[in-house]
Amino acid sequence: MNSYLKICVKEIVHTLLDGQWHELYYFHQKYRAPIKIILESVGELLETGLIIKSGRMIKLKEKHSNQDLKMLNFYFKTKKPNALVYSNKKIEHF
């Protein structure tokens, strides 16, 4: 999964955490993401079983298995940087 798609999936899941139904076009309006990327992201979430789709509306499942939580963790995990950079000067190495 490329990083742009992963970011889109993360933003969609973050929005769906409110437990409400959302129309797919809402994500295009809010994040200005291309429709193709939104549809690919929704397809990824449907494939993993994290969301429910009804027409053009999607919602996060109400109950999640350990596998679902593992996938949510994957989407929200960030990479640890090699070094912090401030004003083009390295502050600290990890």
SULJO-V933825 format. One record per helix or strand. SS is the DSSP state (alpha for helix, beta for strand). FROM is the first residue (numbers start at 0). LEN is the number of residues. If there is no record, write none. Layout:
[[SS & FROM & LEN] [SS & FROM & LEN]]
This chain:
[[alpha & 2 & 14] [beta & 21 & 2] [alpha & 23 & 8] [alpha & 34 & 14] [beta & 50 & 4] [beta & 56 & 4] [alpha & 65 & 11] [beta & 82 & 4] [beta & 88 & 5]]
